[in-house]
Amino acid sequence: MAVLSNLNFPPPPLLRPTTTTRSRRSSLPLTITCNLLSPGTDKPPLSSLLSLPMLGEGLGKAGAAAFIAASIFFADPAIAFKGGGPYGAGVTRGQDLSGKDFSGKTLIKQDFKTSILRQANFKGAKLLGASFFDADLTGADLSDADLRAADFSLANVTKANLQNANLEGALATGNTSFRGSVIYGADFTDVPLRDDQREYLCKVADGVNPTTGNATKETLLCD
């Protein structure tokens, strides 16, 4: 530890400290608010709050070194945005976004887990790999949307508009419900559906998806 005492530990290149607070019991910072910067720009796309638990006296620079090393992980924007999509991790997850207009937007891998999205407008949106796990999409407009590989597990998709939507490879496990939804021209290729859901959808299925050219009934494997 004698070697460490002669070293300084500057913030990593992408980590810019803006606020520090100190404990009466220790000279180490307790909370550091940082801006995660994209390389070559001063505009922070995301602010991250990194917290260091209260530590007793005597931890010294060895503990600080460990903290700095750990913080480098958070400084990588690619990691910070993982699964969050263009709005950033957590912003659209677990939120009440009823009636919000997302029409035509590119929302690839966007995280809408457990969000309330009643009457939200996703018309024509690119939602490849987006997660609607346990979300409430009652009355939402998903017409013409690209929903390939989207996750609708446990989601409430009742009375939604899925006209001409492409759901190839989407997940619909658990208690996912499409009751009362418009599915004219929707493509359900390789979507795992419960038998009761498939039976119900086959009764109302009609049309051909304009993007894939697949008939809705065929993609549902209707008899």
Phi, psi and chi 1 to 4 in degrees:
 res  aa     phi    psi   chi1   chi2   chi3   chi4
   1 MET       -  -14.4  -65.2  -53.6  175.5      -
   2 ALA   -64.6  -33.2      -      -      -      -
   3 VAL   -68.9  -41.8  176.4      -      -      -
   4 LEU   -62.1  -30.0  -74.0  174.5      -      -
   5 SER   -66.9  -16.6   63.8      -      -      -
   6 ASN   -99.6    5.7  -65.4  -38.5      -      -
   7 LEU  -106.1  148.6  -63.2  177.7      -      -
   8 ASN  -106.0  148.9  -67.5  -41.3      -      -
   9 PHE  -121.8   85.4  -61.4   90.2      -      -
  10 PRO   -69.8  157.5   28.6  -35.3      -      -
  11 PRO   -61.2  146.7  -20.0   31.8      -      -
  12 PRO   -60.7  160.4   16.3  -27.1      -      -
  13 PRO   -55.3  -34.1  -26.1   33.3      -      -
  14 LEU   -95.4    5.1  -65.4  176.3      -      -
  15 LEU  -114.5  113.4 -165.3   60.7      -      -
  16 ARG  -115.0  104.9  177.5  177.8  -66.7  175.6
  17 PRO   -66.2  137.1  -16.1   30.2      -      -
  18 THR  -121.6  -23.3   57.5      -      -      -
  19 THR  -144.1  133.8  -54.3      -      -      -
  20 THR  -134.9  145.9   50.6      -      -      -
  21 THR  -127.5  151.5   59.1      -      -      -
  22 ARG  -123.5  152.8  -64.8  179.4 -179.0  -83.8
  23 SER   -91.8  149.8  166.7      -      -      -
  24 ARG   -68.1  -22.8  -64.2  177.8 -178.7  176.7
  25 ARG   -91.7  -14.5  -60.7  169.5   51.7 -167.6
  26 SER  -149.7  151.7  172.0      -      -      -
  27 SER   -86.1   -1.5   60.2      -      -      -
  28 LEU   -80.2  143.1  -69.6  176.4      -      -
  29 PRO   -62.0  141.7  -18.7   30.1      -      -
  30 LEU   -94.5  -40.7  -66.2 -179.9      -      -
  31 THR  -133.1  131.9  -55.4      -      -      -
  32 ILE  -125.8  121.2  -58.6  177.7      -      -
  33 THR   -96.3  125.8  -56.2      -      -      -
  34 CYS  -126.4  150.2  -51.4      -      -      -
  35 ASN  -100.9  128.5  -72.6  -31.1      -      -
  36 LEU   -91.1  114.9  -54.9 -176.0      -      -
  37 LEU  -100.4  139.7  -55.9  178.8      -      -
  38 SER   -74.7  144.0  -61.8      -      -      -
  39 PRO   -55.6  132.6  -25.3   34.6      -      -
  40 GLY    81.0   13.0      -      -      -      -
  41 THR  -142.1  153.0  178.1      -      -      -
  42 ASP  -100.2    7.0  -70.3  -30.9      -      -
  43 LYS   -95.3  112.6  -62.7  179.9 -179.5  179.1
  44 PRO   -76.2  121.5   26.4  -32.6      -      -
  45 PRO   -78.5  -15.5   29.7  -34.3      -      -
  46 LEU  -156.4  136.4  175.8   66.8      -      -
  47 SER  -101.7  138.9  -69.2      -      -      -
  48 SER  -128.5  135.3  177.0      -      -      -
  49 LEU  -102.4  116.5 -174.4   64.1      -      -
  50 LEU  -108.5  126.4  -54.0  178.2      -      -
  51 SER  -112.8  137.1  -62.7      -      -      -
  52 LEU  -112.5  122.6 -175.8   65.3      -      -
  53 PRO   -59.3  156.6  -20.9   32.4      -      -
  54 MET   -62.2  129.8  -69.6 -169.7   66.0      -
  55 LEU  -120.8  146.8  -59.0  172.4      -      -
  56 GLY   -74.7  167.4      -      -      -      -
  57 GLU   -66.7  149.8  -65.0 -178.7    1.3      -
  58 GLY   100.5   -1.8      -      -      -      -
  59 LEU   -68.3  -40.8 -177.0   58.0      -      -
  60 GLY    71.6 -166.7      -      -      -      -
  61 LYS   -73.5  -17.9  -68.8 -173.3  177.4  180.0
  62 ALA   -62.2  -43.4      -      -      -      -
  63 GLY   -67.1  -38.1      -      -      -      -
  64 ALA   -63.3  -38.1      -      -      -      -
  65 ALA   -62.5  -40.8      -      -      -      -
  66 ALA   -64.8  -39.9      -      -      -      -
  67 PHE   -64.6  -44.8  171.3   72.0      -      -
  68 ILE   -62.5  -41.3  -67.4  -63.2      -      -
  69 ALA   -62.2  -41.5      -      -      -      -
  70 ALA   -67.5  -35.3      -      -      -      -
  71 SER   -69.7  -22.0   69.3      -      -      -
  72 ILE   -60.1  -33.9  -66.6  173.9      -      -
  73 PHE   -57.8  -41.3  172.2   83.0      -      -
  74 PHE   -76.6  -14.1  -67.5   97.2      -      -
  75 ALA   -79.6  -10.8      -      -      -      -
  76 ASP   -83.9  109.0 -175.6  -10.7      -      -
  77 PRO   -57.4  -33.9  -22.7   32.6      -      -
  78 ALA   -61.8  -37.3      -      -      -      -
  79 ILE   -75.1  -40.9  -63.9  174.2      -      -
  80 ALA   -62.1  -33.2      -      -      -      -
  81 PHE   -93.9    0.0  -80.3   86.6      -      -
  82 LYS   -56.0  121.4 -175.9  175.8 -178.4 -178.6
  83 GLY    79.6   -5.4      -      -      -      -
  84 GLY   -92.2  -24.1      -      -      -      -
  85 GLY    74.9 -168.3      -      -      -      -
  86 PRO   -66.0  -17.8   22.3  -33.4      -      -
  87 TYR   -92.0   -4.4  -70.3  100.4      -      -
  88 GLY    92.5  153.1      -      -      -      -
  89 ALA   -62.2  132.4      -      -      -      -
  90 GLY    88.4  -17.7      -      -      -      -
  91 VAL   -68.3  -37.3  175.0      -      -      -
  92 THR  -105.4    8.2   55.5      -      -      -
  93 ARG   -96.9  130.3  178.4  174.6  179.9  171.9
  94 GLY    66.2   30.1      -      -      -      -
  95 GLN  -112.5  158.4  -55.8  -66.5  -46.7      -
  96 ASP   -92.3  102.9 -173.2  -13.5      -      -
  97 LEU  -116.7   30.9  -58.8  169.4      -      -
  98 SER   -57.4  132.1  -62.3      -      -      -
  99 GLY    75.7    2.0      -      -      -      -
 100 LYS   -69.9  148.4  -66.3  -68.6 -175.4 -179.2
 101 ASP  -101.6  107.0 -174.0    4.4      -      -
 102 PHE  -112.4   15.6  -63.3  101.0      -      -
 103 SER   -59.4  134.0   58.9      -      -      -
 104 GLY    73.2    0.2      -      -      -      -
 105 LYS   -81.8  154.0  -66.8 -173.8  179.7  -63.7
 106 THR   -92.6  110.5  -62.1      -      -      -
 107 LEU  -127.7   45.4  -60.0  165.1      -      -
 108 ILE   -62.0  127.4  -63.4  172.8      -      -
 109 LYS    59.6   23.5  -65.7 -175.1  178.1 -179.7
 110 GLN   -66.0  143.6 -170.7   70.3   27.2      -
 111 ASP  -100.9  106.2 -170.4   -8.4      -      -
 112 PHE  -113.4   22.3  -68.9   99.8      -      -
 113 LYS   -52.5  132.9  -68.7 -174.3 -174.9   75.9
 114 THR    60.1   12.8   69.9      -      -      -
 115 SER   -80.5  155.4  -72.6      -      -      -
 116 ILE   -95.5  114.9  -59.2  172.8      -      -
 117 LEU  -125.3   35.1  -62.3  158.4      -      -
 118 ARG   -61.0  131.5  -70.7  170.9  172.1  -99.7
 119 GLN    56.4   19.5  -73.8   79.3   48.5      -
 120 ALA   -69.7  149.5      -      -      -      -
 121 ASN  -106.3  109.3 -174.9    1.6      -      -
 122 PHE  -114.7   21.2  -69.8   98.9      -      -
 123 LYS   -55.4  123.7 -178.0  178.3  177.2   61.4
 124 GLY    70.1    9.9      -      -      -      -
 125 ALA   -77.0  149.6      -      -      -      -
 126 LYS   -93.9  106.3  -68.0  179.2  173.7   59.8
 127 LEU  -121.4   34.9  -68.4  153.9      -      -
 128 LEU   -57.6  125.4  -73.7   80.9      -      -
 129 GLY    70.3    8.7      -      -      -      -
 130 ALA   -67.7  152.0      -      -      -      -
 131 SER  -110.2  120.6  178.4      -      -      -
 132 PHE  -114.6   30.9  -65.2   99.5      -      -
 133 PHE   -56.1  122.5 -179.5   88.7      -      -
 134 ASP    58.1   26.2 -160.0   22.9      -      -
 135 ALA   -90.9  159.6      -      -      -      -
 136 ASP  -106.1  105.2 -174.8   -6.4      -      -
 137 LEU  -108.7   28.2  -72.2  152.4      -      -
 138 THR   -56.8  122.8  -57.8      -      -      -
 139 GLY    72.9    9.6      -      -      -      -
 140 ALA   -72.6  150.5      -      -      -      -
 141 ASP   -98.6  106.3 -173.5   -7.4      -      -
 142 LEU  -114.1   20.5  -66.0  157.8      -      -
 143 SER   -65.1  141.5   59.3      -      -      -
 144 ASP    61.4   11.2  -57.9  -53.9      -      -
 145 ALA   -81.0  147.8      -      -      -      -
 146 ASP   -92.0  101.8 -171.1  -15.6      -      -
 147 LEU  -112.9   25.5  -65.5  161.4      -      -
 148 ARG   -59.6  131.9  -72.1  174.9  -66.9  170.1
 149 ALA    61.5   16.8      -      -      -      -
 150 ALA   -72.1  154.0      -      -      -      -
 151 ASP  -105.8  110.9 -173.8    0.9      -      -
 152 PHE  -109.2   21.0  -70.1   98.3      -      -
 153 SER   -57.5  128.7  -60.2      -      -      -
 154 LEU    64.1    9.5  -58.5  178.9      -      -
 155 ALA   -81.3  152.7      -      -      -      -
 156 ASN   -99.7  103.6 -177.0   -1.7      -      -
 157 VAL  -113.7   35.3 -159.1      -      -      -
 158 THR   -76.8  145.6   57.1      -      -      -
 159 LYS    55.7   26.8  -59.8  179.8 -179.1  178.7
 160 ALA   -90.4  162.2      -      -      -      -
 161 ASN  -103.7  106.9 -176.2    0.6      -      -
 162 LEU  -111.0   22.3  -71.2  161.9      -      -
 163 GLN   -59.4  126.3 -178.0  170.8  -21.5      -
 164 ASN    61.8   16.1  -63.9  -29.5      -      -
 165 ALA   -75.8  147.9      -      -      -      -
 166 ASN  -106.1  106.9 -174.4   -0.2      -      -
 167 LEU  -107.9   24.1  -65.7   93.6      -      -
 168 GLU   -52.8  125.3  -71.3 -178.6  -69.5      -
 169 GLY    72.6   10.1      -      -      -      -
 170 ALA   -71.0  157.2      -      -      -      -
 171 LEU   -99.1  135.7  -67.0  176.5      -      -
 172 ALA  -142.9   51.8      -      -      -      -
 173 THR   -88.6  168.2   57.1      -      -      -
 174 GLY    75.9 -141.5      -      -      -      -
 175 ASN   -93.4   28.0  -66.1  -36.1      -      -
 176 THR   -56.1  133.5  -56.6      -      -      -
 177 SER  -127.6  131.3  176.1      -      -      -
 178 PHE  -111.9   19.2  -67.1   96.3      -      -
 179 ARG   -57.0  132.3  -70.8  -87.1  175.0 -179.2
 180 GLY    76.3    5.6      -      -      -      -
 181 SER   -86.6  149.7  -68.5      -      -      -
 182 VAL   -84.7  120.2  176.2      -      -      -
 183 ILE  -122.4   19.7   62.2  167.6      -      -
 184 TYR   -59.1  122.1 -175.8   91.4      -      -
 185 GLY    76.9    4.8      -      -      -      -
 186 ALA   -75.1  145.5      -      -      -      -
 187 ASP  -107.8  114.2 -169.0  -31.1      -      -
 188 PHE  -106.3   26.8  -74.1   88.5      -      -
 189 THR   -56.5  127.9  -60.7      -      -      -
 190 ASP    61.6   25.2  -63.9  -32.4      -      -
 191 VAL   -91.9  118.8  177.3      -      -      -
 192 PRO   -75.3  112.6   27.5  -32.7      -      -
 193 LEU  -117.5  146.8  -66.3  164.9      -      -
 194 ARG   -63.3  153.1  -61.2 -168.3  -40.8  -88.2
 195 ASP   -57.6  -40.7  -69.9  -18.9      -      -
 196 ASP   -67.7  -35.4   63.2  -47.5      -      -
 197 GLN   -69.2  -42.7  -82.1  -66.4  -62.3      -
 198 ARG   -61.9  -43.9 -171.1 -177.9  -54.4  -81.4
 199 GLU   -61.2  -43.6 -177.7  179.4   -7.3      -
 200 TYR   -64.0  -47.7  168.0   77.5      -      -
 201 LEU   -64.7  -34.4  -68.4  174.3      -      -
 202 CYS   -64.2  -28.2  -78.1      -      -      -
 203 LYS   -70.2  -27.1  -69.0  178.1 -179.5  178.2
 204 VAL  -112.9   -0.9  -62.8      -      -      -
 205 ALA   -69.8  140.5      -      -      -      -
 206 ASP  -165.9  163.5 -162.0    5.1      -      -
 207 GLY    89.2  173.3      -      -      -      -
 208 VAL  -127.9  135.0  175.5      -      -      -
 209 ASN   -69.5  125.7 -173.4  -86.1      -      -
 210 PRO   -69.6  -18.7   25.1  -33.9      -      -
 211 THR   -88.3  -47.8  -58.8      -      -      -
 212 THR   -93.6  -20.8   65.7      -      -      -
 213 GLY    77.7    9.4      -      -      -      -
 214 ASN   -92.1  137.0  -63.9  -33.0      -      -
 215 ALA   -74.8  136.9      -      -      -      -
 216 THR   -56.1  -45.2  -58.8      -      -      -
 217 LYS   -59.3  -40.6  -79.8 -176.0  177.5  -68.5
 218 GLU   -66.6  -39.4  -67.3  179.9    0.9      -
 219 THR   -68.9  -22.9   64.5      -      -      -
 220 LEU   -88.5   -2.0  -73.9  166.3      -      -
 221 LEU    57.3   41.0  -56.7  177.4      -      -
 222 CYS   -71.9  146.9  -59.3      -      -      -
 223 ASP   -69.8      -  -64.3  -28.3      -      -
